[in-house]
Amino acid sequence: MRSLVQPKRLNSPTWKNSKRPPSHTASSWWQTYKIISQPMGFLDACAHRYGDIFTLRVLGVKSPPVIFCSHPKYIQAICTTFADKMAFGKVTHPFQPLVGSQSLVMQDGNEHTETRKLLMPPLHGESLQVWGEAIVEITRQITQSWSPGKVLSVRPEMSQIALEVILQVIFGVKTGFRHEKLNSLVEPFLDRVNSSLYSIQFFFPILQRDLGSWSPWGNFLQQQREIDDLIYAEIRQRRRQGSADCQDVLSLLLSVTDEDGYSKSDRWLRDQLLTLLFLGHDTTASALAWALYCIHQDKRVWEQLQQEIDGLGKNPHPTDICQLSYLDAVVKETLRLYPIALISQPRWVKETVQLDKYEIPPETVLVPCIYLAHRRQQTYSHPEKFLPERFLENKISAYEYFPFGRGSHGCIGAALSTMEMKLVLATILANHRLKLASDRSIQPVRRGITFVPSPHFRLQVVG
């Protein structure tokens, strides 16, 4: 959904006599249709025609201009130099029904900074490292049924692993009724939310009408209530029991207090947990599916990675796995070629900013385009090819490569997702030999805010 955010009641910007970035000349409806139906091809065509900065009208007839940027100097200026002249809240409202009004992604300014400070510690550093062995064990348990000859539907398999990691690392739920119930509810819920027709509701409030469980919005609300009931029950139980010795994110958040010494409300906790669940589960599963595809469609990559992993011996420590240089390069190259989202979070311009020779007035939307930045010929030779070596041989800046976004609103779960990818991939490759089940072409297919391999992507277990 992030690729088509729609600001609320923005006025048209005043360009005056400033030089505008090149603008697409087609109607706004045609541009909107193209970026929904063929986003990668459309963005490629725009970049080929206009270069590293161009203007689209993709938010309706009365929408503000949306300026897509891919040059590193533009990305750096947006994320650093002019960060205080931009806002996020007006372009995130489609997420509110899904994650709640108190979610990190709905906040801006000081409120966002404070929430991010509270969420950051359990998702980084030593707090995160304690979960390495759990991620490895989860992967082993879920893949132990992969016997020789079995054909795997890869993305669903990766989704199962990613969901279990979220339930244990974020929620601290490992067994029992709520664990089983969440396991059975989350995937079907996300399947619906991420379907093209269903997700349209989040962008048009007029469609958000509860006409009973048979109606699309009523069905969404009913499924959401079932998940909410489980989350609130878990929060209440943990408050009663206490969790001082637990390292999961919920336990750590239960211990934090505001400046007046009060604990965070159940609703605040629920909104942050849903944010981490919905925006962290599907995205990591999709990235893992792409990584397995890229590894197994290039024998040279597979052999070099397999040799590096085998060199650790049996039952290596997660820290040693995460330090493997070629594995790190494979993960980075996967996220370069197939980033989790096509764009970083859009910015609404509050005050005029100068990007090179272009003056960007207030009420404009600026979009750092991850997809185009990751495929610039000037940065990456043969950008369409999967070449992990580029991350071993070259120094690539934070504004040329930013798969999790960049700036104060970059993905807070980036460290967890990266660590999880390394541990899951290494565990799978250490215990199984796989091959592509067919020679059919694999193409990116939209799934909500992510793009996943074609549904027919399969791997076969050969040992």
C-alpha positions as CSV (number, residue, x, y, z in Angstrom):
1,M,0.0,0.0,0.0
2,R,2.9,2.4,0.6
3,S,3.4,2.8,-3.2
4,L,0.1,4.7,-3.6
5,V,-0.3,6.8,-0.5
6,Q,-2.9,9.6,-0.9
7,P,-2.5,12.8,1.2
8,K,-5.6,14.3,2.7
9,R,-6.9,17.7,1.5
10,L,-3.6,19.1,0.2
11,N,-3.7,22.3,-1.8
12,S,-2.1,22.7,-5.2
13,P,1.5,24.0,-4.9
14,T,2.5,27.3,-6.3
15,W,5.3,26.9,-8.7
16,K,5.7,30.6,-9.6
17,N,8.6,31.1,-12.0
18,S,10.8,28.3,-10.6
19,K,12.0,25.5,-12.9
20,R,10.0,22.4,-12.4
21,P,11.3,18.9,-12.6
22,P,10.2,17.3,-15.9
23,S,6.6,16.3,-15.8
24,H,4.7,13.4,-17.4
25,T,2.3,14.7,-20.0
26,A,-0.3,12.0,-19.9
27,S,-3.6,12.4,-18.0
28,S,-3.5,11.8,-14.2
29,W,-5.9,8.8,-14.6
30,W,-3.6,7.1,-17.1
31,Q,-0.6,7.7,-14.9
32,T,-2.4,6.3,-11.9
33,Y,-3.5,3.3,-13.9
34,K,0.0,2.6,-15.1
35,I,1.7,2.9,-11.7
36,I,-0.9,0.5,-10.2
37,S,-0.9,-2.1,-13.0
38,Q,2.7,-1.9,-14.2
39,P,4.7,0.1,-11.6
40,M,8.1,-1.2,-12.4
41,G,7.8,-0.9,-16.2
42,F,6.2,2.5,-15.8
43,L,8.9,3.8,-13.5
44,D,11.6,2.4,-15.8
45,A,10.1,4.2,-18.7
46,C,9.8,7.5,-16.8
47,A,13.5,7.3,-15.7
48,H,14.6,6.5,-19.3
49,R,12.7,9.5,-20.6
50,Y,13.2,12.1,-17.8
51,G,16.2,11.0,-15.8
52,D,16.7,11.0,-12.0
53,I,13.8,13.3,-11.1
54,F,10.4,13.6,-12.6
55,T,6.9,14.6,-11.7
56,L,3.8,12.4,-11.9
57,R,0.1,12.9,-11.1
58,V,-0.9,9.6,-9.5
59,L,-3.2,10.6,-6.7
60,G,-6.3,11.7,-8.6
61,V,-7.2,14.7,-10.7
62,K,-6.9,17.2,-7.8
63,S,-3.9,15.6,-6.3
64,P,-0.6,17.5,-5.7
65,P,2.4,16.8,-7.9
66,V,4.3,13.7,-6.8
67,I,8.1,14.0,-7.6
68,F,10.1,10.8,-7.8
69,C,13.8,11.0,-7.1
70,S,16.6,8.5,-7.6
71,H,19.8,10.4,-7.7
72,P,21.8,10.0,-4.5
73,K,22.3,13.7,-4.1
74,Y,18.5,14.2,-4.1
75,I,18.0,11.3,-1.7
76,Q,20.6,12.8,0.7
77,A,19.1,16.2,0.6
78,I,15.5,14.9,1.2
79,C,16.6,12.7,4.1
80,T,19.1,15.1,5.8
81,T,19.4,18.7,4.6
82,F,15.7,19.4,4.2
83,A,14.3,16.8,6.6
84,D,12.8,19.4,9.0
85,K,11.0,21.0,6.1
86,M,9.0,17.9,5.4
87,A,6.2,16.0,7.1
88,F,4.9,12.4,6.9
89,G,1.5,12.3,8.6
90,K,-0.5,13.6,5.7
91,V,0.6,10.7,3.5
92,T,0.2,7.7,5.8
93,H,-3.5,7.7,6.5
94,P,-4.2,4.6,4.4
95,F,-2.4,2.6,7.0
96,Q,-4.5,3.8,9.9
97,P,-7.3,1.2,9.7
98,L,-4.7,-1.5,9.7
99,V,-2.3,-0.5,12.4
100,G,-4.2,2.1,14.4
101,S,-3.9,5.9,15.1
102,Q,-1.1,5.5,17.7
103,S,1.1,3.4,15.4
104,L,4.7,4.6,14.8
105,V,3.9,5.0,11.1
106,M,1.0,7.4,11.8
107,Q,3.2,9.7,13.9
108,D,5.4,12.6,13.0
109,G,7.7,15.1,14.7
110,N,8.4,14.7,18.4
111,E,5.8,12.0,18.9
112,H,7.4,9.9,16.3
113,T,10.8,10.4,17.7
114,E,9.8,9.4,21.2
115,T,8.0,6.2,20.0
116,R,10.9,5.3,17.9
117,K,13.2,5.6,20.9
118,L,11.1,3.2,22.8
119,L,10.9,0.6,20.0
120,M,14.5,0.8,18.9
121,P,16.3,-1.0,21.9
122,P,14.6,-4.4,21.6
123,L,15.0,-4.4,17.8
124,H,18.8,-3.7,17.8
125,G,22.1,-4.7,19.3
126,E,22.3,-7.2,22.2
127,S,18.6,-7.4,22.7
128,L,18.2,-8.6,19.1
129,Q,21.1,-11.0,19.2
130,V,19.6,-13.1,21.9
131,W,17.0,-14.3,19.4
132,G,19.5,-15.7,16.9
133,E,19.3,-19.3,18.2
134,A,15.5,-19.1,18.3
135,I,15.3,-18.1,14.6
136,V,17.6,-20.9,13.7
137,E,15.5,-23.4,15.6
138,I,12.3,-22.1,14.2
139,T,13.7,-22.6,10.7
140,R,14.9,-26.1,11.5
141,Q,11.5,-27.2,12.9
142,I,9.5,-25.8,10.0
143,T,11.8,-27.2,7.3
144,Q,12.4,-30.7,8.9
145,S,9.6,-32.1,6.8
146,W,11.4,-31.2,3.6
147,S,12.2,-34.7,2.4
148,P,13.9,-35.5,-0.9
149,G,11.5,-35.2,-3.9
150,K,9.2,-32.7,-2.2
151,V,8.2,-29.7,-4.3
152,L,8.0,-26.5,-2.2
153,S,5.8,-23.5,-2.7
154,V,8.5,-21.2,-1.5
155,R,6.7,-17.9,-0.4
156,P,4.2,-19.7,1.8
157,E,7.0,-21.7,3.4
158,M,8.9,-18.5,4.1
159,S,5.8,-16.8,5.3
160,Q,5.3,-19.6,7.9
161,I,8.9,-19.1,9.2
162,A,8.6,-15.3,9.2
163,L,5.2,-15.4,11.1
164,E,6.6,-17.7,13.8
165,V,9.6,-15.4,14.3
166,I,7.3,-12.5,14.7
167,L,5.1,-14.4,17.2
168,Q,8.1,-15.4,19.3
169,V,10.4,-12.4,19.0
170,I,7.8,-9.6,19.0
171,F,4.9,-11.1,20.9
172,G,6.7,-13.6,23.1
173,V,4.0,-16.2,22.2
174,K,5.5,-19.7,21.7
175,T,2.7,-22.2,22.5
176,G,-0.9,-22.4,23.6
177,F,-4.3,-21.3,22.3
178,R,-3.4,-17.7,21.4
179,H,-0.3,-18.9,19.5
180,E,-2.3,-21.4,17.4
181,K,-5.1,-19.0,16.9
182,L,-2.8,-16.1,15.7
183,N,-1.0,-18.6,13.4
184,S,-4.3,-19.5,11.8
185,L,-5.7,-16.0,11.5
186,V,-2.8,-13.8,10.4
187,E,-2.0,-15.3,7.0
188,P,-5.6,-15.4,5.6
189,F,-6.1,-11.8,6.9
190,L,-3.0,-10.6,5.2
191,D,-3.9,-12.5,2.0
192,R,-7.1,-10.4,1.8
193,V,-5.6,-7.1,2.8
194,N,-2.8,-7.5,0.2
195,S,-5.1,-8.4,-2.7
196,S,-5.4,-5.7,-5.3
197,L,-9.2,-5.2,-5.1
198,Y,-9.5,-5.5,-1.4
199,S,-6.7,-3.0,-0.6
200,I,-8.4,-0.3,-2.6
201,Q,-10.6,0.3,0.4
202,F,-7.7,1.7,2.4
203,F,-7.2,4.6,0.0
204,F,-10.9,5.6,-0.3
205,P,-12.7,6.3,3.0
206,I,-16.0,6.3,1.2
207,L,-15.6,2.5,0.7
208,Q,-15.0,1.9,4.4
209,R,-18.6,1.1,5.3
210,D,-19.4,-1.8,7.7
211,L,-22.5,-3.5,6.0
212,G,-22.0,-6.7,7.9
213,S,-19.4,-9.5,7.6
214,W,-20.5,-10.2,4.0
215,S,-19.3,-6.8,2.9
216,P,-15.6,-6.2,2.2
217,W,-15.1,-3.6,5.0
218,G,-17.3,-5.4,7.4
219,N,-15.3,-8.6,6.8
220,F,-12.0,-6.7,7.4
221,L,-13.3,-5.3,10.7
222,Q,-14.5,-8.7,11.9
223,Q,-11.1,-10.4,11.1
224,Q,-9.3,-7.5,12.7
225,R,-11.4,-7.8,15.9
226,E,-10.5,-11.5,16.2
227,I,-6.8,-10.7,16.1
228,D,-7.3,-7.7,18.4
229,D,-9.0,-9.8,21.0
230,L,-6.0,-12.2,21.1
231,I,-3.5,-9.4,21.3
232,Y,-5.3,-7.5,24.1
233,A,-5.8,-10.8,26.0
234,E,-2.0,-11.4,25.8
235,I,-1.2,-7.9,27.0
236,R,-3.6,-8.2,30.0
237,Q,-2.1,-11.5,31.0
238,R,1.4,-10.3,30.7
239,R,0.6,-7.2,32.8
240,R,-0.8,-9.5,35.5
241,Q,2.1,-12.0,35.5
242,G,4.9,-9.7,34.9
243,S,7.7,-10.4,32.4
244,A,10.9,-8.8,33.9
245,D,13.1,-11.7,32.6
246,C,11.7,-11.9,29.1
247,Q,13.4,-10.5,26.1
248,D,10.6,-10.3,23.5
249,V,9.5,-6.9,22.3
250,L,6.1,-6.9,24.1
251,S,7.8,-7.6,27.5
252,L,10.3,-4.8,27.0
253,L,7.6,-2.4,26.0
254,L,5.5,-3.3,29.0
255,S,8.3,-2.1,31.2
256,V,8.6,1.4,29.6
257,T,6.9,4.5,31.1
258,D,6.3,8.0,29.8
259,E,7.9,11.2,31.3
260,D,5.3,11.2,34.1
261,G,6.0,7.6,35.1
262,Y,2.9,6.0,33.6
263,S,2.9,2.8,31.6
264,K,1.9,2.8,28.0
265,S,-1.8,2.1,27.3
266,D,-3.0,-1.2,26.0
267,R,-4.1,0.6,22.8
268,W,-0.6,2.1,22.3
269,L,0.9,-1.4,22.7
270,R,-1.6,-3.0,20.4
271,D,-0.9,-0.4,17.6
272,Q,2.9,-0.9,17.8
273,L,2.6,-4.7,17.9
274,L,0.3,-4.7,14.8
275,T,2.7,-2.4,13.0
276,L,5.6,-4.8,13.6
277,L,3.4,-7.8,12.7
278,F,1.8,-6.5,9.5
279,L,4.7,-4.5,8.1
280,G,7.4,-7.0,9.2
281,H,6.0,-10.4,8.4
282,D,5.1,-10.3,4.8
283,T,8.0,-8.2,3.8
284,T,10.7,-10.5,5.2
285,A,8.9,-13.6,3.8
286,S,8.9,-12.0,0.3
287,A,12.6,-11.1,0.6
288,L,13.5,-14.6,1.6
289,A,11.6,-16.0,-1.4
290,W,13.5,-13.8,-3.7
291,A,16.8,-14.7,-2.1
292,L,16.2,-18.4,-2.6
293,Y,15.2,-17.8,-6.2
294,C,18.3,-15.7,-6.9
295,I,20.6,-18.3,-5.2
296,H,19.3,-21.3,-7.1
297,Q,19.0,-19.7,-10.5
298,D,22.8,-19.1,-10.6
299,K,25.0,-22.1,-10.0
300,R,28.1,-19.9,-9.4
301,V,26.3,-18.0,-6.6
302,W,25.0,-21.2,-5.0
303,E,28.4,-22.9,-5.0
304,Q,30.2,-20.0,-3.4
305,L,27.5,-19.4,-0.8
306,Q,27.3,-23.1,0.0
307,Q,31.1,-23.4,0.4
308,E,31.1,-20.4,2.8
309,I,28.2,-21.8,4.9
310,D,29.7,-25.4,5.0
311,G,33.0,-23.9,6.2
312,L,31.4,-23.0,9.5
313,G,30.9,-26.7,10.3
314,K,27.8,-28.2,12.1
315,N,25.7,-26.1,14.4
316,P,27.5,-22.7,14.0
317,H,26.7,-19.9,16.3
318,P,24.3,-17.4,14.9
319,T,26.8,-14.6,15.4
320,D,29.3,-16.4,13.1
321,I,26.6,-16.9,10.5
322,C,25.7,-13.2,10.5
323,Q,29.4,-12.3,9.9
324,L,29.7,-14.3,6.7
325,S,30.8,-11.8,4.0
326,Y,29.3,-13.5,0.9
327,L,26.1,-14.3,2.7
328,D,25.9,-10.6,3.6
329,A,26.5,-9.7,0.0
330,V,23.8,-12.1,-1.2
331,V,21.2,-10.6,1.1
332,K,22.2,-7.1,0.1
333,E,22.0,-7.9,-3.6
334,T,18.7,-9.5,-3.2
335,L,17.3,-6.4,-1.5
336,R,18.9,-4.2,-4.2
337,L,17.4,-6.1,-7.1
338,Y,14.1,-6.9,-5.4
339,P,13.6,-4.2,-2.7
340,I,10.9,-4.8,-0.1
341,A,9.0,-1.7,-1.4
342,L,9.5,0.3,-4.5
343,I,9.7,3.6,-2.7
344,S,10.7,5.0,0.6
345,Q,8.0,6.8,2.6
346,P,6.8,9.9,0.8
347,R,7.4,13.3,2.2
348,W,5.0,16.2,2.1
349,V,6.9,19.5,1.6
350,K,6.0,22.1,4.2
351,E,8.5,24.8,3.1
352,T,10.2,25.4,-0.2
353,V,13.3,23.3,-0.8
354,Q,15.9,23.5,-3.5
355,L,17.0,20.2,-5.2
356,D,19.8,21.1,-7.5
357,K,18.3,23.5,-10.1
358,Y,14.7,22.7,-9.1
359,E,12.7,24.7,-6.6
360,I,10.1,22.5,-4.9
361,P,7.2,24.4,-3.4
362,P,5.1,23.6,-0.4
363,E,2.2,21.1,-0.9
364,T,4.3,18.9,-3.2
365,V,5.0,15.2,-2.4
366,L,8.6,14.0,-2.6
367,V,9.2,10.3,-3.1
368,P,12.7,8.8,-2.8
369,C,12.4,5.9,-5.3
370,I,14.2,2.8,-4.0
371,Y,13.6,0.8,-7.1
372,L,15.1,3.3,-9.5
373,A,18.0,4.3,-7.2
374,H,18.9,0.6,-7.0
375,R,19.0,0.3,-10.8
376,R,21.0,3.4,-11.8
377,Q,23.5,2.5,-14.4
378,Q,25.8,5.2,-13.0
379,T,25.9,3.4,-9.6
380,Y,25.5,-0.3,-10.6
381,S,27.1,-1.9,-13.6
382,H,24.7,-4.3,-15.2
383,P,22.0,-3.4,-12.7
384,E,19.5,-6.0,-14.0
385,K,21.9,-8.8,-13.0
386,F,22.2,-10.6,-9.7
387,L,25.9,-9.9,-8.7
388,P,26.6,-10.2,-5.0
389,E,30.2,-9.4,-5.7
390,R,29.4,-5.7,-6.2
391,F,28.9,-5.4,-2.4
392,L,32.3,-7.0,-1.8
393,E,34.2,-4.9,-4.3
394,N,32.6,-1.5,-4.1
395,K,31.7,1.0,-1.4
396,I,28.1,1.9,-1.9
397,S,26.7,4.9,0.0
398,A,23.6,5.0,2.1
399,Y,21.9,7.1,-0.5
400,E,22.6,4.7,-3.4
401,Y,21.3,1.7,-1.5
402,F,18.4,2.0,1.0
403,P,16.1,-1.1,0.8
404,F,14.5,-0.2,4.1
405,G,14.0,3.5,3.4
406,R,16.2,6.3,4.7
407,G,15.9,9.0,7.2
408,S,14.0,9.3,10.5
409,H,11.1,7.2,9.1
410,G,13.2,4.3,7.8
411,C,12.0,0.8,8.7
412,I,12.6,0.3,12.4
413,G,12.7,-3.5,11.8
414,A,15.6,-3.4,9.3
415,A,18.1,-5.0,11.6
416,L,15.8,-7.9,12.6
417,S,14.8,-8.5,9.0
418,T,18.4,-8.6,7.8
419,M,19.5,-10.9,10.6
420,E,16.5,-13.2,10.1
421,M,17.3,-13.5,6.3
422,K,20.9,-14.5,7.0
423,L,20.0,-17.1,9.6
424,V,17.1,-18.6,7.7
425,L,19.0,-18.9,4.5
426,A,22.1,-20.3,6.1
427,T,20.0,-22.9,8.1
428,I,18.1,-24.0,5.0
429,L,21.3,-24.3,2.9
430,A,23.1,-26.2,5.6
431,N,20.4,-28.8,6.0
432,H,18.9,-29.1,2.5
433,R,19.9,-29.3,-1.2
434,L,17.3,-27.6,-3.4
435,K,16.9,-26.9,-7.1
436,L,14.4,-25.0,-9.3
437,A,11.4,-27.2,-9.9
438,S,11.0,-25.8,-13.5
439,D,12.5,-23.5,-16.1
440,R,9.5,-21.2,-16.2
441,S,10.3,-17.5,-16.1
442,I,9.8,-15.9,-12.7
443,Q,8.4,-12.4,-12.6
444,P,7.6,-9.9,-9.8
445,V,3.9,-10.0,-8.8
446,R,2.3,-7.4,-6.5
447,R,1.3,-8.4,-3.0
448,G,0.3,-5.3,-1.1
449,I,3.3,-3.1,-0.7
450,T,5.7,-5.8,-1.7
451,F,6.5,-7.7,-5.0
452,V,6.9,-11.4,-4.7
453,P,8.0,-14.1,-7.2
454,S,5.4,-15.5,-9.5
455,P,3.0,-17.9,-7.8
456,H,4.4,-20.8,-9.8
457,F,7.9,-20.4,-8.3
458,R,8.8,-23.7,-6.8
459,L,11.9,-25.4,-5.4
460,Q,12.4,-29.1,-5.2
461,V,14.2,-30.8,-2.4
462,V,17.0,-33.1,-3.8
463,G,18.8,-33.9,-0.5
